[in-house]
Amino acid sequence: MANEEIEIDTDALQRRMDGAMASLKTEFGSLRTGRASASIVEPIQVDAYGQMTPINQLGTVNVPEPRMVVI
């Protein structure tokens, strides 16, 4: 058992890591230290008219002050 070789599909592993990094970059892109950003609510979906709809399609998203998001 100690001498068994483990096969790793490095191409599949690289694709999964690239996908994870892209997702992380998107998440980090929505963060702004010290000020609010309208992009922080983009992934939020709500049930409207019987289907899931992005919240920014149901109303206006404004950032009137550095620490406030108004929908």
C-alpha positions in Angstrom: 0.0 0.0 0.0 2.9 2.4 0.7 4.3 1.8 -2.7 1.1 2.4 -4.7 1.2 5.2 -7.2 -1.6 7.8 -7.2 -2.7 9.1 -10.6 -3.8 12.7 -10.7 -5.5 14.4 -13.6 -3.5 17.6 -13.5 -5.5 19.2 -16.4 -8.8 18.7 -14.5 -7.2 19.9 -11.3 -5.9 23.0 -13.1 -9.4 23.8 -14.6 -11.0 23.5 -11.2 -8.4 25.7 -9.6 -8.8 28.3 -12.4 -12.5 28.3 -11.8 -12.0 28.8 -8.1 -9.6 31.7 -8.7 -12.0 33.4 -11.1 -14.8 33.1 -8.6 -12.6 34.4 -5.8 -11.6 37.4 -8.0 -15.2 38.2 -8.7 -16.0 38.1 -5.0 -13.0 40.2 -4.1 -14.0 42.7 -6.8 -17.2 43.4 -5.1 -15.5 44.3 -1.8 -14.5 47.9 -1.2 -13.0 48.7 2.2 -14.6 51.8 3.7 -17.3 52.4 1.1 -20.4 50.7 -0.2 -20.6 49.3 -3.7 -23.8 48.6 -5.8 -22.1 45.5 -7.1 -22.3 43.8 -3.7 -26.0 43.1 -4.2 -25.6 41.7 -7.8 -25.6 38.0 -6.7 -28.8 38.4 -4.6 -31.9 36.9 -6.3 -35.5 37.1 -5.0 -38.7 35.3 -5.8 -40.8 37.7 -7.9 -43.7 36.9 -10.1 -43.0 33.1 -9.6 -39.4 33.1 -10.7 -36.0 34.0 -9.2 -35.0 37.4 -10.4 -31.8 39.4 -9.7 -32.6 42.2 -7.2 -31.0 44.9 -9.4 -33.7 44.1 -12.1 -36.5 44.7 -9.7 -35.4 48.1 -8.4 -32.8 50.8 -8.5 -29.6 50.3 -6.6 -28.0 53.5 -5.3 -25.1 54.3 -3.1 -25.9 57.7 -1.7 -23.3 57.6 1.1 -20.0 55.7 1.5 -21.5 53.3 3.9 -25.1 52.9 2.6 -26.7 51.0 -0.3 -30.3 51.8 -1.1 -32.5 49.5 -3.2 
